[in-house]
Amino acid sequence: MFGLPTTATAPFCPSEVRGSIKVPAGAPWWSKLVRFAGPGLLVSVGYMDPGNWATDIEAGARYGYSLLFVVILSSLAAMVLQCLSMRLGIATGKDLAQLCRDRYPPVVAKALWLFAELSIIACDLAEVLGCALAFHLLLGCPLLVGVGLTALDTMIVLGLKGKNFRTVEAIVLALIMTIGVCFLIELLLIEPYWPDVAAGMVPSFEALSGREPLYLAIGILGATVMPHNLYLHSSIVQTRVVGESDRIKREAISLARIDTIVSLALALCINAAILILAASAFHSTGYDTVADIEDAYRLLEPIVGTALAGVLFGIALLAAGQSSTFTGTIAGQIIMDGFLKLKIPCWQRRLITRALALVPAFVGIWLMGPHAIGRLLVGSQVVLSFQLPFALYPLVSFTSDRQLMGAFANTALVKCVAGALFVVISAANVWLTFELLS
């Protein structure tokens, strides 16, 4: 079994609940699948946070449906990488952070830890900005007050103390369904022209020929494939108890793969819906300069013709930001425990992460004004993309190591695909760095 058994009243942090969700060996296949469902949902939350909204809205408003294929390809890449992360956790009984600590020199492991922490702070910055904007739009409070209100989500984490991991997964599912229903109604109200949507799904190098669309494409990539999610997934999948035999592990990997692909397909649909909504509501009606979530909210009502559109938009934005609170806290706990063997209460971890994100949020809005939120959100996603290679290389390396993975090591095809993703992401980041500095 992986990890230590725990009681049902354990805190929800995964470092204390590994092995807590039992999967009976003789249960029917569908029953096992239901038991394995959950980790993919927690990971998928990071693929639909406010940072995704900013990049998807700007891409849709400026370029219509032409960058929709970037959302699809990024999501497919995410499925490949999250499946590798999941397989690493089940096959080895350790998460990515623990393996980095064990197999790399201390100075390298500490550097990787710092990069991972930066990715969590960048992600949490997006959550702060998104939730602050949602409070501003729904309650009418000033943005800086909204930023202050986001500090209260530490109380949510405290309220979950004593809840089991299954409860957290159920809460996240409810938030995801809230987002999904809101956008389904939005699309029914806006009525996109679906042949143009289908055309945007076809990859086009011409669509990425300029600096701005490529910048947005890399932002979409950074918002979709999040570095800390690779650490997160390799750990939380171990909450399901499996045996040590290759047969049992193979079945566990198969069930977890279905959970991962279905969950990320749901995230793909939501991200695509955001871009399609922006393209239909703004680009197609001449509002192609919309690059801000607040502008999108203000314009939806007069364009769609009902106040319901704006309200649904604000509710979905708040749900997206709050759902990311859970996964950010859990990922931070995993990374700190894995790299440093340091355990602190979840609420303290949440407080530290949120405090580090509040500072740039306050300063950015104070110096650049309320309309800087869109730029700050897109910038945070580009920062995430810059961190990706530092999580990708260990993941691809470890999962390709037959001595570590045994029968579950990457095949030649998977090595090629994962290696190609690493090269493409790294090259795109290098190119963008030179473009920004030139």
DRENFI-827719 format. One record per residue (C-alpha): chain; x, y, z. Coordinates in steps of 0.05 Angstrom, whole numbers. Example, Ala and Ser with C-alpha at 12.3 -4.5 7.8 and 13.67 -1.06 7.14 Angstrom:
<nodes>
<node rose="A" c1="246" c2="-90" c3="156"/>
<node rose="A" c1="273" c2="-21" c3="143"/>
</nodes>
This chain:
<nodes>
<node rose="A" c1="0" c2="0" c3="0"/>
<node rose="A" c1="21" c2="71" c3="-12"/>
<node rose="A" c1="30" c2="116" c3="48"/>
<node rose="A" c1="-1" c2="108" c3="116"/>
<node rose="A" c1="-73" c2="92" c3="131"/>
<node rose="A" c1="-113" c2="147" c3="164"/>
<node rose="A" c1="-180" c2="157" c3="196"/>
<node rose="A" c1="-238" c2="191" c3="162"/>
<node rose="A" c1="-228" c2="252" c3="205"/>
<node rose="A" c1="-158" c2="268" c3="180"/>
<node rose="A" c1="-144" c2="337" c3="154"/>
<node rose="A" c1="-153" c2="342" c3="79"/>
<node rose="A" c1="-79" c2="354" c3="62"/>
<node rose="A" c1="-54" c2="295" c3="21"/>
<node rose="A" c1="10" c2="286" c3="60"/>
<node rose="A" c1="-35" c2="258" c3="115"/>
<node rose="A" c1="-88" c2="220" c3="75"/>
<node rose="A" c1="-47" c2="175" c3="28"/>
<node rose="A" c1="-80" c2="108" c3="24"/>
<node rose="A" c1="-145" c2="133" c3="56"/>
<node rose="A" c1="-192" c2="116" c3="-1"/>
<node rose="A" c1="-197" c2="40" c3="-5"/>
<node rose="A" c1="-212" c2="5" c3="-70"/>
<node rose="A" c1="-235" c2="-67" c3="-57"/>
<node rose="A" c1="-197" c2="-116" c3="-102"/>
<node rose="A" c1="-259" c2="-157" c3="-118"/>
<node rose="A" c1="-305" c2="-97" c3="-134"/>
<node rose="A" c1="-336" c2="-91" c3="-204"/>
<node rose="A" c1="-296" c2="-49" c3="-254"/>
<node rose="A" c1="-347" c2="8" c3="-254"/>
<node rose="A" c1="-344" c2="11" c3="-178"/>
<node rose="A" c1="-268" c2="16" c3="-179"/>
<node rose="A" c1="-273" c2="71" c3="-232"/>
<node rose="A" c1="-319" c2="111" c3="-187"/>
<node rose="A" c1="-270" c2="103" c3="-130"/>
<node rose="A" c1="-212" c2="126" c3="-173"/>
<node rose="A" c1="-250" c2="187" c3="-199"/>
<node rose="A" c1="-228" c2="250" c3="-163"/>
<node rose="A" c1="-153" c2="265" c3="-170"/>
<node rose="A" c1="-164" c2="285" c3="-243"/>
<node rose="A" c1="-218" c2="334" c3="-222"/>
<node rose="A" c1="-171" c2="367" c3="-172"/>
<node rose="A" c1="-118" c2="374" c3="-226"/>
<node rose="A" c1="-167" c2="399" c3="-278"/>
<node rose="A" c1="-185" c2="459" c3="-233"/>
<node rose="A" c1="-118" c2="490" c3="-248"/>
<node rose="A" c1="-135" c2="487" c3="-322"/>
<node rose="A" c1="-195" c2="533" c3="-315"/>
<node rose="A" c1="-172" c2="585" c3="-265"/>
<node rose="A" c1="-177" c2="661" c3="-277"/>
<node rose="A" c1="-110" c2="661" c3="-313"/>
<node rose="A" c1="-141" c2="617" c3="-367"/>
<node rose="A" c1="-198" c2="666" c3="-371"/>
<node rose="A" c1="-153" c2="725" c3="-385"/>
<node rose="A" c1="-113" c2="691" c3="-440"/>
<node rose="A" c1="-175" c2="659" c3="-472"/>
<node rose="A" c1="-216" c2="723" c3="-471"/>
<node rose="A" c1="-160" c2="765" c3="-501"/>
<node rose="A" c1="-146" c2="711" c3="-553"/>
<node rose="A" c1="-219" c2="705" c3="-573"/>
<node rose="A" c1="-233" c2="780" c3="-574"/>
<node rose="A" c1="-171" c2="798" c3="-614"/>
<node rose="A" c1="-165" c2="740" c3="-661"/>
<node rose="A" c1="-233" c2="707" c3="-662"/>
<node rose="A" c1="-232" c2="631" c3="-665"/>
<node rose="A" c1="-163" c2="628" c3="-698"/>
<node rose="A" c1="-126" c2="609" c3="-633"/>
<node rose="A" c1="-178" c2="557" c3="-612"/>
<node rose="A" c1="-131" c2="502" c3="-637"/>
<node rose="A" c1="-79" c2="526" c3="-586"/>
<node rose="A" c1="-128" c2="512" c3="-529"/>
<node rose="A" c1="-141" c2="443" c3="-558"/>
<node rose="A" c1="-68" c2="425" c3="-569"/>
<node rose="A" c1="-48" c2="452" c3="-501"/>
<node rose="A" c1="-102" c2="409" c3="-468"/>
<node rose="A" c1="-79" c2="347" c3="-506"/>
<node rose="A" c1="-8" c2="361" c3="-483"/>
<node rose="A" c1="-34" c2="368" c3="-412"/>
<node rose="A" c1="-68" c2="300" c3="-417"/>
<node rose="A" c1="-3" c2="267" c3="-438"/>
<node rose="A" c1="38" c2="300" c3="-382"/>
<node rose="A" c1="-13" c2="289" c3="-327"/>
<node rose="A" c1="-18" c2="216" c3="-346"/>
<node rose="A" c1="57" c2="212" c3="-339"/>
<node rose="A" c1="53" c2="245" c3="-271"/>
<node rose="A" c1="-2" c2="198" c3="-249"/>
<node rose="A" c1="36" c2="137" c3="-272"/>
<node rose="A" c1="99" c2="160" c3="-236"/>
<node rose="A" c1="61" c2="164" c3="-170"/>
<node rose="A" c1="27" c2="96" c3="-176"/>
<node rose="A" c1="88" c2="58" c3="-203"/>
<node rose="A" c1="139" c2="85" c3="-153"/>
<node rose="A" c1="98" c2="102" c3="-91"/>
<node rose="A" c1="131" c2="170" c3="-89"/>
<node rose="A" c1="112" c2="237" c3="-118"/>
<node rose="A" c1="153" c2="280" c3="-165"/>
<node rose="A" c1="179" c2="326" c3="-111"/>
<node rose="A" c1="204" c2="268" c3="-68"/>
<node rose="A" c1="239" c2="237" c3="-127"/>
<node rose="A" c1="273" c2="303" c3="-145"/>
<node rose="A" c1="298" c2="308" c3="-73"/>
<node rose="A" c1="323" c2="235" c3="-73"/>
<node rose="A" c1="355" c2="233" c3="-141"/>
<node rose="A" c1="385" c2="302" c3="-152"/>
<node rose="A" c1="441" c2="338" c3="-115"/>
<node rose="A" c1="415" c2="383" c3="-59"/>
<node rose="A" c1="430" c2="448" c3="-96"/>
<node rose="A" c1="392" c2="424" c3="-157"/>
<node rose="A" c1="333" c2="400" c3="-115"/>
<node rose="A" c1="330" c2="467" c3="-78"/>
<node rose="A" c1="330" c2="505" c3="-144"/>
<node rose="A" c1="273" c2="461" c3="-170"/>
<node rose="A" c1="236" c2="475" c3="-105"/>
<node rose="A" c1="243" c2="550" c3="-115"/>
<node rose="A" c1="217" c2="545" c3="-186"/>
<node rose="A" c1="158" c2="503" c3="-163"/>
<node rose="A" c1="142" c2="554" c3="-108"/>
<node rose="A" c1="145" c2="611" c3="-159"/>
<node rose="A" c1="95" c2="574" c3="-203"/>
<node rose="A" c1="47" c2="567" c3="-144"/>
<node rose="A" c1="54" c2="641" c3="-127"/>
<node rose="A" c1="41" c2="660" c3="-200"/>
<node rose="A" c1="-20" c2="615" c3="-201"/>
<node rose="A" c1="-45" c2="644" c3="-135"/>
<node rose="A" c1="-35" c2="714" c3="-162"/>
<node rose="A" c1="-84" c2="696" c3="-217"/>
<node rose="A" c1="-133" c2="670" c3="-165"/>
<node rose="A" c1="-127" c2="734" c3="-124"/>
<node rose="A" c1="-139" c2="778" c3="-184"/>
<node rose="A" c1="-195" c2="736" c3="-211"/>
<node rose="A" c1="-233" c2="731" c3="-144"/>
<node rose="A" c1="-221" c2="805" c3="-130"/>
<node rose="A" c1="-250" c2="822" c3="-197"/>
<node rose="A" c1="-310" c2="775" c3="-185"/>
<node rose="A" c1="-324" c2="810" c3="-118"/>
<node rose="A" c1="-318" c2="877" c3="-153"/>
<node rose="A" c1="-366" c2="858" c3="-208"/>
<node rose="A" c1="-418" c2="822" c3="-166"/>
<node rose="A" c1="-415" c2="864" c3="-102"/>
<node rose="A" c1="-393" c2="932" c3="-130"/>
<node rose="A" c1="-335" c2="938" c3="-81"/>
<node rose="A" c1="-269" c2="972" c3="-102"/>
<node rose="A" c1="-217" c2="925" c3="-132"/>
<node rose="A" c1="-167" c2="936" c3="-75"/>
<node rose="A" c1="-222" c2="917" c3="-25"/>
<node rose="A" c1="-236" c2="855" c3="-68"/>
<node rose="A" c1="-162" c2="837" c3="-64"/>
<node rose="A" c1="-166" c2="842" c3="12"/>
<node rose="A" c1="-228" c2="798" c3="13"/>
<node rose="A" c1="-189" c2="742" c3="-21"/>
<node rose="A" c1="-147" c2="735" c3="41"/>
<node rose="A" c1="-208" c2="707" c3="76"/>
<node rose="A" c1="-205" c2="643" c3="36"/>
<node rose="A" c1="-156" c2="617" c3="89"/>
<node rose="A" c1="-219" c2="609" c3="131"/>
<node rose="A" c1="-247" c2="561" c3="79"/>
<node rose="A" c1="-185" c2="518" c3="87"/>
<node rose="A" c1="-192" c2="520" c3="162"/>
<node rose="A" c1="-265" c2="500" c3="155"/>
<node rose="A" c1="-244" c2="438" c3="117"/>
<node rose="A" c1="-198" c2="414" c3="173"/>
<node rose="A" c1="-223" c2="346" c3="194"/>
<node rose="A" c1="-256" c2="332" c3="127"/>
<node rose="A" c1="-233" c2="272" c3="86"/>
<node rose="A" c1="-204" c2="278" c3="17"/>
<node rose="A" c1="-267" c2="253" c3="-16"/>
<node rose="A" c1="-305" c2="313" c3="13"/>
<node rose="A" c1="-255" c2="361" c3="-18"/>
<node rose="A" c1="-263" c2="326" c3="-86"/>
<node rose="A" c1="-339" c2="332" c3="-81"/>
<node rose="A" c1="-334" c2="407" c3="-66"/>
<node rose="A" c1="-288" c2="417" c3="-125"/>
<node rose="A" c1="-335" c2="378" c3="-170"/>
<node rose="A" c1="-392" c2="423" c3="-149"/>
<node rose="A" c1="-351" c2="485" c3="-166"/>
<node rose="A" c1="-331" c2="457" c3="-233"/>
<node rose="A" c1="-403" c2="440" c3="-250"/>
<node rose="A" c1="-422" c2="511" c3="-231"/>
<node rose="A" c1="-372" c2="539" c3="-281"/>
<node rose="A" c1="-394" c2="490" c3="-335"/>
<node rose="A" c1="-468" c2="505" c3="-327"/>
<node rose="A" c1="-456" c2="580" c3="-328"/>
<node rose="A" c1="-417" c2="576" c3="-394"/>
<node rose="A" c1="-467" c2="528" c3="-425"/>
<node rose="A" c1="-522" c2="579" c3="-413"/>
<node rose="A" c1="-476" c2="635" c3="-439"/>
<node rose="A" c1="-464" c2="598" c3="-504"/>
<node rose="A" c1="-538" c2="584" c3="-513"/>
<node rose="A" c1="-551" c2="659" c3="-504"/>
<node rose="A" c1="-495" c2="682" c3="-551"/>
<node rose="A" c1="-507" c2="630" c3="-606"/>
<node rose="A" c1="-438" c2="624" c3="-639"/>
<node rose="A" c1="-431" c2="609" c3="-713"/>
<node rose="A" c1="-407" c2="537" c3="-707"/>
<node rose="A" c1="-375" c2="528" c3="-776"/>
<node rose="A" c1="-326" c2="584" c3="-758"/>
<node rose="A" c1="-314" c2="551" c3="-691"/>
<node rose="A" c1="-297" c2="486" c3="-727"/>
<node rose="A" c1="-249" c2="523" c3="-773"/>
<node rose="A" c1="-213" c2="551" c3="-712"/>
<node rose="A" c1="-198" c2="481" c3="-688"/>
<node rose="A" c1="-152" c2="468" c3="-747"/>
<node rose="A" c1="-78" c2="483" c3="-730"/>
<node rose="A" c1="-50" c2="543" c3="-768"/>
<node rose="A" c1="22" c2="569" c3="-767"/>
<node rose="A" c1="-3" c2="632" c3="-799"/>
<node rose="A" c1="-45" c2="648" c3="-738"/>
<node rose="A" c1="19" c2="648" c3="-696"/>
<node rose="A" c1="61" c2="690" c3="-744"/>
<node rose="A" c1="59" c2="754" c3="-703"/>
<node rose="A" c1="90" c2="770" c3="-637"/>
<node rose="A" c1="25" c2="785" c3="-601"/>
<node rose="A" c1="-13" c2="721" c3="-620"/>
<node rose="A" c1="48" c2="679" c3="-603"/>
<node rose="A" c1="53" c2="715" c3="-536"/>
<node rose="A" c1="-20" c2="698" c3="-523"/>
<node rose="A" c1="-10" c2="626" c3="-547"/>
<node rose="A" c1="47" c2="616" c3="-497"/>
<node rose="A" c1="3" c2="647" c3="-444"/>
<node rose="A" c1="-51" c2="597" c3="-461"/>
<node rose="A" c1="0" c2="541" c3="-456"/>
<node rose="A" c1="25" c2="566" c3="-389"/>
<node rose="A" c1="-46" c2="573" c3="-363"/>
<node rose="A" c1="-63" c2="502" c3="-387"/>
<node rose="A" c1="-2" c2="460" c3="-370"/>
<node rose="A" c1="14" c2="483" c3="-299"/>
<node rose="A" c1="80" c2="462" c3="-268"/>
<node rose="A" c1="54" c2="450" c3="-198"/>
<node rose="A" c1="-1" c2="405" c3="-225"/>
<node rose="A" c1="52" c2="355" c3="-245"/>
<node rose="A" c1="75" c2="351" c3="-172"/>
<node rose="A" c1="4" c2="351" c3="-147"/>
<node rose="A" c1="-22" c2="293" c3="-190"/>
<node rose="A" c1="36" c2="247" c3="-174"/>
<node rose="A" c1="18" c2="252" c3="-101"/>
<node rose="A" c1="-58" c2="255" c3="-96"/>
<node rose="A" c1="-67" c2="194" c3="-141"/>
<node rose="A" c1="-37" c2="155" c3="-84"/>
<node rose="A" c1="-98" c2="168" c3="-40"/>
<node rose="A" c1="-126" c2="106" c3="-74"/>
<node rose="A" c1="-99" c2="43" c3="-43"/>
<node rose="A" c1="-68" c2="-6" c3="-92"/>
<node rose="A" c1="-25" c2="-66" c3="-82"/>
<node rose="A" c1="48" c2="-77" c3="-102"/>
<node rose="A" c1="40" c2="-127" c3="-158"/>
<node rose="A" c1="48" c2="-104" c3="-230"/>
<node rose="A" c1="-22" c2="-129" c3="-247"/>
<node rose="A" c1="-55" c2="-87" c3="-193"/>
<node rose="A" c1="-13" c2="-26" c3="-210"/>
<node rose="A" c1="-30" c2="-34" c3="-284"/>
<node rose="A" c1="-104" c2="-35" c3="-268"/>
<node rose="A" c1="-96" c2="26" c3="-223"/>
<node rose="A" c1="-60" c2="64" c3="-278"/>
<node rose="A" c1="-114" c2="46" c3="-328"/>
<node rose="A" c1="-170" c2="71" c3="-282"/>
<node rose="A" c1="-132" c2="134" c3="-263"/>
<node rose="A" c1="-119" c2="148" c3="-337"/>
<node rose="A" c1="-194" c2="149" c3="-351"/>
<node rose="A" c1="-204" c2="196" c3="-292"/>
<node rose="A" c1="-149" c2="242" c3="-318"/>
<node rose="A" c1="-172" c2="245" c3="-391"/>
<node rose="A" c1="-246" c2="255" c3="-375"/>
<node rose="A" c1="-230" c2="310" c3="-324"/>
<node rose="A" c1="-183" c2="347" c3="-370"/>
<node rose="A" c1="-232" c2="339" c3="-428"/>
<node rose="A" c1="-282" c2="376" c3="-384"/>
<node rose="A" c1="-231" c2="431" c3="-372"/>
<node rose="A" c1="-218" c2="434" c3="-447"/>
<node rose="A" c1="-292" c2="445" c3="-460"/>
<node rose="A" c1="-295" c2="502" c3="-409"/>
<node rose="A" c1="-232" c2="536" c3="-436"/>
<node rose="A" c1="-257" c2="529" c3="-507"/>
<node rose="A" c1="-324" c2="558" c3="-485"/>
<node rose="A" c1="-290" c2="619" c3="-456"/>
<node rose="A" c1="-252" c2="633" c3="-521"/>
<node rose="A" c1="-314" c2="619" c3="-564"/>
<node rose="A" c1="-356" c2="665" c3="-521"/>
<node rose="A" c1="-304" c2="721" c3="-528"/>
<node rose="A" c1="-298" c2="710" c3="-603"/>
<node rose="A" c1="-373" c2="709" c3="-614"/>
<node rose="A" c1="-391" c2="766" c3="-568"/>
<node rose="A" c1="-333" c2="814" c3="-582"/>
<node rose="A" c1="-292" c2="798" c3="-643"/>
<node rose="A" c1="-352" c2="784" c3="-687"/>
<node rose="A" c1="-386" c2="849" c3="-665"/>
<node rose="A" c1="-327" c2="895" c3="-674"/>
<node rose="A" c1="-303" c2="897" c3="-601"/>
<node rose="A" c1="-237" c2="865" c3="-618"/>
<node rose="A" c1="-198" c2="910" c3="-570"/>
<node rose="A" c1="-229" c2="876" c3="-509"/>
<node rose="A" c1="-170" c2="847" c3="-470"/>
<node rose="A" c1="-197" c2="853" c3="-400"/>
<node rose="A" c1="-244" c2="808" c3="-360"/>
<node rose="A" c1="-280" c2="869" c3="-332"/>
<node rose="A" c1="-292" c2="897" c3="-402"/>
<node rose="A" c1="-319" c2="829" c3="-422"/>
<node rose="A" c1="-367" c2="829" c3="-363"/>
<node rose="A" c1="-392" c2="900" c3="-377"/>
<node rose="A" c1="-403" c2="887" c3="-452"/>
<node rose="A" c1="-438" c2="820" c3="-446"/>
<node rose="A" c1="-504" c2="849" c3="-421"/>
<node rose="A" c1="-515" c2="899" c3="-478"/>
<node rose="A" c1="-490" c2="851" c3="-532"/>
<node rose="A" c1="-528" c2="790" c3="-508"/>
<node rose="A" c1="-589" c2="831" c3="-487"/>
<node rose="A" c1="-598" c2="804" c3="-417"/>
<node rose="A" c1="-567" c2="819" c3="-349"/>
<node rose="A" c1="-565" c2="744" c3="-336"/>
<node rose="A" c1="-503" c2="738" c3="-381"/>
<node rose="A" c1="-461" c2="784" c3="-337"/>
<node rose="A" c1="-485" c2="752" c3="-272"/>
<node rose="A" c1="-469" c2="682" c3="-296"/>
<node rose="A" c1="-401" c2="707" c3="-319"/>
<node rose="A" c1="-385" c2="735" c3="-250"/>
<node rose="A" c1="-409" c2="673" c3="-213"/>
<node rose="A" c1="-368" c2="628" c3="-258"/>
<node rose="A" c1="-306" c2="672" c3="-247"/>
<node rose="A" c1="-314" c2="669" c3="-172"/>
<node rose="A" c1="-323" c2="593" c3="-173"/>
<node rose="A" c1="-261" c2="587" c3="-217"/>
<node rose="A" c1="-219" c2="627" c3="-168"/>
<node rose="A" c1="-245" c2="592" c3="-106"/>
<node rose="A" c1="-237" c2="522" c3="-133"/>
<node rose="A" c1="-163" c2="537" c3="-147"/>
<node rose="A" c1="-155" c2="553" c3="-73"/>
<node rose="A" c1="-159" c2="479" c3="-56"/>
<node rose="A" c1="-110" c2="453" c3="-107"/>
<node rose="A" c1="-60" c2="510" c3="-95"/>
<node rose="A" c1="-59" c2="494" c3="-21"/>
<node rose="A" c1="-52" c2="419" c3="-32"/>
<node rose="A" c1="3" c2="428" c3="-85"/>
<node rose="A" c1="42" c2="475" c3="-39"/>
<node rose="A" c1="38" c2="424" c3="17"/>
<node rose="A" c1="63" c2="368" c3="-29"/>
<node rose="A" c1="121" c2="409" c3="-56"/>
<node rose="A" c1="144" c2="433" c3="12"/>
<node rose="A" c1="139" c2="364" c3="42"/>
<node rose="A" c1="171" c2="329" c3="-18"/>
<node rose="A" c1="230" c2="376" c3="-28"/>
<node rose="A" c1="244" c2="398" c3="43"/>
<node rose="A" c1="210" c2="344" c3="87"/>
<node rose="A" c1="175" c2="403" c3="120"/>
<node rose="A" c1="104" c2="394" c3="145"/>
<node rose="A" c1="62" c2="453" c3="167"/>
<node rose="A" c1="-14" c2="459" c3="177"/>
<node rose="A" c1="-53" c2="470" c3="113"/>
<node rose="A" c1="-81" c2="537" c3="137"/>
<node rose="A" c1="-10" c2="562" c3="150"/>
<node rose="A" c1="12" c2="540" c3="81"/>
<node rose="A" c1="-49" c2="575" c3="51"/>
<node rose="A" c1="-34" c2="639" c3="91"/>
<node rose="A" c1="38" c2="641" c3="67"/>
<node rose="A" c1="21" c2="630" c3="-6"/>
<node rose="A" c1="-36" c2="680" c3="-6"/>
<node rose="A" c1="6" c2="733" c3="30"/>
<node rose="A" c1="61" c2="726" c3="-24"/>
<node rose="A" c1="8" c2="733" c3="-79"/>
<node rose="A" c1="-28" c2="792" c3="-46"/>
<node rose="A" c1="34" c2="837" c3="-49"/>
<node rose="A" c1="43" c2="838" c3="-125"/>
<node rose="A" c1="-33" c2="842" c3="-133"/>
<node rose="A" c1="-38" c2="904" c3="-88"/>
<node rose="A" c1="23" c2="937" c3="-118"/>
<node rose="A" c1="3" c2="922" c3="-190"/>
<node rose="A" c1="-67" c2="950" c3="-182"/>
<node rose="A" c1="-42" c2="1009" c3="-141"/>
<node rose="A" c1="12" c2="1030" c3="-191"/>
<node rose="A" c1="-20" c2="1008" c3="-257"/>
<node rose="A" c1="-93" c2="1021" c3="-242"/>
<node rose="A" c1="-155" c2="976" c3="-242"/>
<node rose="A" c1="-150" c2="962" c3="-316"/>
<node rose="A" c1="-83" c2="928" c3="-307"/>
<node rose="A" c1="-115" c2="863" c3="-283"/>
<node rose="A" c1="-118" c2="834" c3="-353"/>
<node rose="A" c1="-43" c2="847" c3="-365"/>
<node rose="A" c1="-25" c2="820" c3="-296"/>
<node rose="A" c1="-65" c2="757" c3="-308"/>
<node rose="A" c1="-34" c2="743" c3="-376"/>
<node rose="A" c1="35" c2="759" c3="-348"/>
<node rose="A" c1="25" c2="709" c3="-291"/>
<node rose="A" c1="9" c2="655" c3="-342"/>
<node rose="A" c1="72" c2="670" c3="-382"/>
<node rose="A" c1="111" c2="663" c3="-317"/>
<node rose="A" c1="79" c2="595" c3="-307"/>
<node rose="A" c1="101" c2="575" c3="-377"/>
<node rose="A" c1="173" c2="594" c3="-361"/>
<node rose="A" c1="172" c2="547" c3="-301"/>
<node rose="A" c1="146" c2="488" c3="-341"/>
<node rose="A" c1="212" c2="460" c3="-368"/>
<node rose="A" c1="239" c2="454" c3="-296"/>
<node rose="A" c1="182" c2="407" c3="-278"/>
<node rose="A" c1="178" c2="373" c3="-346"/>
<node rose="A" c1="250" c2="350" c3="-350"/>
<node rose="A" c1="249" c2="310" c3="-284"/>
<node rose="A" c1="181" c2="281" c3="-301"/>
<node rose="A" c1="202" c2="257" c3="-370"/>
<node rose="A" c1="269" c2="233" c3="-344"/>
<node rose="A" c1="240" c2="193" c3="-285"/>
<node rose="A" c1="183" c2="161" c3="-324"/>
<node rose="A" c1="233" c2="139" c3="-378"/>
<node rose="A" c1="279" c2="106" c3="-326"/>
<node rose="A" c1="266" c2="32" c3="-330"/>
<node rose="A" c1="305" c2="19" c3="-266"/>
<node rose="A" c1="257" c2="65" c3="-228"/>
<node rose="A" c1="192" c2="51" c3="-265"/>
<node rose="A" c1="202" c2="-23" c3="-282"/>
<node rose="A" c1="149" c2="-48" c3="-330"/>
<node rose="A" c1="116" c2="20" c3="-329"/>
<node rose="A" c1="172" c2="60" c3="-360"/>
<node rose="A" c1="156" c2="102" c3="-421"/>
<node rose="A" c1="153" c2="67" c3="-488"/>
<node rose="A" c1="195" c2="93" c3="-546"/>
<node rose="A" c1="133" c2="130" c3="-574"/>
<node rose="A" c1="116" c2="163" c3="-507"/>
<node rose="A" c1="189" c2="183" c3="-499"/>
<node rose="A" c1="187" c2="217" c3="-567"/>
<node rose="A" c1="122" c2="253" c3="-553"/>
<node rose="A" c1="142" c2="276" c3="-483"/>
<node rose="A" c1="211" c2="296" c3="-508"/>
<node rose="A" c1="180" c2="336" c3="-565"/>
<node rose="A" c1="134" c2="372" c3="-516"/>
<node rose="A" c1="194" c2="391" c3="-473"/>
<node rose="A" c1="233" c2="417" c3="-533"/>
<node rose="A" c1="174" c2="457" c3="-562"/>
<node rose="A" c1="156" c2="489" c3="-495"/>
<node rose="A" c1="228" c2="506" c3="-479"/>
<node rose="A" c1="241" c2="534" c3="-548"/>
<node rose="A" c1="178" c2="576" c3="-546"/>
<node rose="A" c1="198" c2="606" c3="-479"/>
<node rose="A" c1="268" c2="622" c3="-504"/>
<node rose="A" c1="240" c2="656" c3="-566"/>
<node rose="A" c1="190" c2="696" c3="-525"/>
<node rose="A" c1="245" c2="719" c3="-477"/>
<node rose="A" c1="287" c2="746" c3="-534"/>
<node rose="A" c1="225" c2="780" c3="-564"/>
<node rose="A" c1="207" c2="814" c3="-498"/>
<node rose="A" c1="279" c2="837" c3="-487"/>
<node rose="A" c1="289" c2="862" c3="-559"/>
</nodes>
